């Protein structure tokens, strides 16, 4: 009986021509190979599977919302159905968030998809809707949309959500330290590439904060942030810009 069940499971997972195993970077490689040989439908099915399953895999979040989405959009240029399916995921998240029932994962997915589709204006539109109707949710999602708001110089809206600038700076510093410690204890994250990503995230956060404070002429708070940053990582680069 056990043998029959195993054979049935193998059959169920291979009927589409793809074996779906534990998610990892090897799955992306398989998607690339499927696209290269023109097997677009199976590549799309694998993308849909990867997008959902990688939510459960530690260390795959960045890959899921960057390289995987880039590949998906590229597939859509050759196979329009792929873009249709990707937009369905985006629109489902949008509807959920507008109902006030969504969460951070929904907003992060939507924002990342819009970025790759070059439709970040839709993310801003949604955030402004949440700002008017669900302020607490908007507060939770703010740091995801902050770079996009800065690109269009929505400084007043940013100022509403940065909170206490000193506390925000300390949160950025704490997040860097926590991420570094986690990476040391998790082999998949203990790589030079991931450490560079951690440092870049910290630096970007600090520079964004200083840009907002400068634009809003909040000089005293800007000085406090710079003082806090003066004895920490990357200060010479930060002070060089401010």
N, C-alpha and C positions, 0 to 999 in steps of 0.2 A: 504493500500500500504506500509506504514512504517513497519508494522508487517511482511509483505512478504520479504522486504529488509533485515530486521534483521535476519529472518530465513535463507535467502540465504547466508548472511555473516557467520552465524554459520556453515552452511553446508560446505562452501568453506574452512573454517579454520580448519575443523575437519575431512575432507575426508582422511587424512593420518593417522588418529588415534591420532593426537596430537593437543592440543589447543595452538595456538601461541598468547600469550598476550604480555603485556609490559615486556621488558626484565629485568631480575634480577637474583639474586643468586638462587632463587627457580627454575629457568629454568635449572641450572646446576644440581640441586638435581634431577630433573626429568630425565635428561640425565643419571645420575648415576643409577637411578632405572630401566630405560629402558635397560641399559647394563647388570645389575644384572639379569634381567629376560630373557636375550638373544634376546631382540628385537633390533637387531643391525641396521637394515635399518632405523627404526624410530629414533634411537639414532643419526645416521649419519645425517639425515635430520634436526634434532633439532640442532645439532652442526653447520651445515652450516648456518641455520637461526640465531643462537645465535651469530656467528662470525660477521655477517653483521649488525644485529640489535643493538648489544651492542656498536657499534661505536657511536650511538646517545645517549647513556645513560651515564650521568655524574657519575664518580666514578667507572665505570665498566671496564675502560681501562686496569688496572692491572690484574683484574680477567680474562678478555678476552684473554690476551696474556700470561697468566701463567697457572692457574688451568684449564681453558677450553682447552687449547692446550695440556696440560698433559693428560687430559681425552681423547681427540681426538686420540692422539698417542696410548694410552692404548687400546682404541677401535680398532685401526688399527692392533694391535697384534692379535686380535681375528677375525677381519673382514677386510681383506686386502683392500677391496674397500674404506674403510675410509681413509687409507693412500694415495691411489690414488687420492682421491678428495682433500685431504689436499695439496698434492704436486702440483695439478693443480692450486690452489690458489697461492702457492709460485711461481710457474713458470710464472704465468700470471703477478705477480708483478715484477719478474725479467725482463721479456721482456719489460714491460712498462718503468722500470727504465733505461734499456740499450738504450732505444730510446730517453732518455733525457726528457721524458714527465711525469715521475712519481713524487711523492711527499713524504713528510716525513712519512705519514701513510703507504704508500706502502713499504717503506724501513723497517719501524718498524715491520710491519707484517711479511715480509720476514725473517728478522733477528730472530724474535721470533720463527717462525716455524722451521727455520734451527737449532736453539738452541735445541728445543725439539726433533728434528729428529737426533740430534748429527751430524749435517752437517754444522757447523758454518764455516768450510773452504770455503763453497760456498758463504757465506756472505762476507768473506775477499776477495775472488776472484772478486765478484761484486764491492766491494768498490774500489779495485785497478783499475778496469776498469773505474769507475766513476772518480777516481783521475786523470786518464790520459785523459779522454774525456769530463767530465762535472764537472769541479773543484768546481763550485758554489754549485752544488747539493751535491757533496761529503762533502763540508764544512757544509751543513745543516744537514747531516746525521751522521757526525762524532761521536757525543757523544753516539749514539746507538751502534756503532761498537767498540768504544774505549776499553771496557773490553776484547773483543775477540782479538784485536790487542795486548793488553798487555800480554795476555796469551802466545802469540807466540813471544813476545819481539820485535814487530815491532816499536821500539822506534823512529826511524827516521821519519817514516810515521806519527806517533802520533805528533811528534814535529812540523810537517808541519801544523797541524790543531788546535793545542791548542791556537794559537794566543798569545795575551799578557797574561802571567800567572797571573798577579795581577788582570787584568780584569776578567779572567776566575774564579779566586777564588771569587771575589766579586759577580759574577753572581751566583755561587753556593750558597753563603750566602743569596743573594737576593731571589733566588728560594725557599730556605728553609723558609724564613720569609713569602713569598707570599703564600706558600702552607699551612703553619700553620694558617694564617689568613683566607684562604679560608675554611679550615677544620672547623674552629670555627663557620662559618656561614652556613655550609651545614651539616645537621644532619647525612646523610649517611657516611660522611667522619670524623665526630667528634667522633672518636673511638681511644682507646689506640693502637690498631693494626695499624691504618693508621698513627698515630703520630710516631710510631716506624719506619714505612716505610720511612717517610719524613726524619727522623734523619739519618737512614741508607744510604739513597740516598746522603745526604750531605757529610757524612763521607767518603763514597766510592769515591765520586767525588774528594774530597780533597786529599785522599791517592793516587788515580790514578795520579793526577796532580804532586804530589811530587815524585812519582815513575818515571815518565817521566823525570822530571827535574834532578833527581839524575842520571839516566842512561845516559842522554845527558851532564852531568857535567855542568849544568847551575846553579852553586852554588849561585850566587848573586840573581837570580830570586827566587830560592828556599828559601833563607833567607827572602826575601820580603814577600813571601806567608806565611811563618811561623810567621812572625811578625804580619801580618794582622789577622791571626787565633788565636793569643795568648790570646786575650780577648773575645773569642767567644766560642760557644758550642763545646764540645768534644776536646778541645785543649790538655788536658793531655794525651788522648789516641793517638792523632796525633803525638805529640812530642815524645811520648814513642817509636814510630816506626821510627822517623826520628830525 
